Amino acid sequence: MNRLRSRTSGWLRAAVLLLFLQAFLWRCASVMTVEGGPKDTLPPVIVAMTPDNFTSDFSERKIYIAFDEFVQLKDQQKEFFTSPRMKKKPQLSIRGRGIVIQIKDTLRENTTYALNFGSAVCDNNEGNPLHSMRYVFSTGGEIDSIVCSGYTADSYSADSVAKSFICFFPADSVENVAEYDSTMFNYEPAVIARAENNGVFIAQNLKPIPYRIYAFEDKNGNQIYEPSVDQIGFLSEAYNPAELPEFSLWYDSLRHYVTAEPQLYFRMFTDEAFNRQYLKGSERPARHKALLYFNGRHPQIDSIVFDSIPRTRFIVDPQSRGRDTVALWFDMPAEELPDTIRGTITYLRHDSLDRLAPTTEKLRLFWRYVETKEEARERERLEKAREKALDAGEEWSEPEKPSTMTFKFSATGTVTPETDLSVEFDYPILRLDTAAVLLTAQADKEEAKAVSFALERDTANIRRWHIRTPWKEKTQYALTFLKGALTDLTGERNDSLTTQFKGVDPEKFATFTVTTKGKSGQAHYIVQLLDERGRMLQEKTVQGSGTLRFNYVPAGNVKFRIVEDANGNGLWDPGNLVERRQPERAEYYVDAKGADTFAAKENWEMELTMDMNEVFAPITMQSLAAMLDQREEQRLRKLEEERKKPGGSAPGGNNIRTNTSVSIR
């Protein structure tokens, strides 16, 4: 591997040339094909730029970039961006075999600009994109020439965050208030870079000065950070890119763009935006149910008063995790509920100065019964049956309708001694006859016997009930609700029903015994067992050092994620941009052999030791590069496995650091 080391602009030229090598490498590997041959997979090649790339003392209003074939622009609103941001975006248009860029904004003096096309430029026939195309110029006498790299990752799942924007603010140009960070809202970045699909970014045209650096995931494609929508990441300290360690660039021959060893690391999280509190809407989706929608979380409601319903005849029930949706359940016979329920609500609302103050607003909750086609047909059928009976001089009574009460169990089919079985209803249950609820257990070759159990309402969800008993392995259970055992808020009673569960056979599952070695006796950790898709199977907490048993693990590949629970609340807490609080660290366990995935086998027990000093060791450029290399090897291995399968279409080839690698200081 040839490496170039220089502190002069020579290495910058080499690095920039590398950033354009994808087109060159594609063409060098190509062979002319006759008409009707293989599909064209090559991107267009730049043959000329007017004015030249890297022009200094730039004063033009129009730029022309010519290619070796006709091109088109795709998704330019999402792909194309300028660094620094222009108030009026340049206008892009196709002319001949090239692109015309018209500058619409007034350019700043002595500023280096970069026009970043992303993957917007494609050939006209097959749509092959030319990745990472850039045009750079300076309105002053010099082109800013410092380059740095970094990596953006989801702080909880550890997945790469693709296409995130990285914003560089000169540290001496923004206010530095320890208690409140408003940089992303009140200032414009001097330089903007963008990560590739693998989460790695290469930021160019920087100055040798300290920067405050932020990254955000642009989910809406508007290139603007939106709190509570986009993920955000920030570095707690200012960094001078000229003082960062040396790193290498190379061309990724599978992804077809340049990547690098990351110098900087961003742990991304979704921050909560400040939302002014007010009642933004209401609806009444059912006769006995209404919903109030608030703009902010955890609204403080002082009172709700209705004209026709006493306070004792309705329930106020927060629905969402943020408590910004509140349900109202009306405990009255259907015939006593008017189509329109009128009243008032008094709650704390933000005024024009963002101060919470009591306010009273009117409520109008409208609902009207609309007969379905099926109901209409059934009504007509019953009317005909009634008329026929009366005409024959026979007595007629309307047949009893089946119960409309619906419910859902938390577990289906099987239970373990560790199962917390619950059942959730559509409406709150107001009356429950425990004598009409039966639970029987039948072990192998034995008669079914009644077993004692407890029915408890959930403290956080009034529609959920827990059925608790010491569930036994290899035992058949039958839970029976006799007719009329339950009466919900609408007055509906249940039909008789029986649901069966089976105690699992422990020999069909694996067991993991995890020994933890904490950083200290006061440190708190959350150890999560995940399946191969990242879905959480079990979660346990531990303080300091201890032993955890994960029983009844289904066969398959599993992973372990550990959360460094700094505040000991048993939850992973995201960060807060305004308060400059980083998210709690969450890392995947990797054993001494570098494995992060473990096979759970039937009737198999595995022991693992997790040293939290190793799991949560300080992140360095070397450890980050090693982690990304390991993930890349796993990715390539999976691609190769897919390619070898019958009908596999995964791309072949090797992802290597070509001889065009550049090492930058």
ABEGO torsion letter per residue (X at the ends): XBBBBBABAAAAAAAAAAAAAAAAAAAAABBBBBBGBBBBABBBBBABBOBBBGBBGBABABBBBBBABBBBBBGAAAABBBOBBBABBBBBBBBEABBBBBBABBBBBGBBBBBBAEAABBBAAAGBBBBGBBBBBBABABBBABBBBBBBBBAAAGBBBBGBBBBBBBAAABBBBAABBAAAAABBBABBBBBBAAGBBBBBGBBBBBBBBBBBBBAAGAGBBBBGABBBBBBABBBBAAABBBBBBBBBAAAGBBBBBBABBBBBBBBBBBBBBBBAEBBBABAABBBBBBABBGBBBABBBBAABBAAABBBBBABAAGABBBBBBBBBAAABBABBBBBBBBBBBBAAGBBBBBBBBBBBBBBBBBBAAAAAAAAAAAAAAAAAAAAGBBBBBBBBBBABBBBBABBGBBBAABBBBBBBABBBABBBAAABBBBBBBBGBBBBBBBBBBBBBAABAABBBBBBBBBBGBBBBBBBBBGABBBAAGBBBBBBBBBBBBBBAAABBBBBBBBBBABAABBBBBBBBBAAGBBABBBBBBEBEBBBBBGBBBEBBBBBBBBBAAGAGBBBBBBAAAGBBBBBBBBBBBAAGBABBBBBBGBBBBBBBBAAAAABBBBAAAAAAAAAAAAAAAAAAAAAAAABBGBABBBEBBBBBAABBBBX
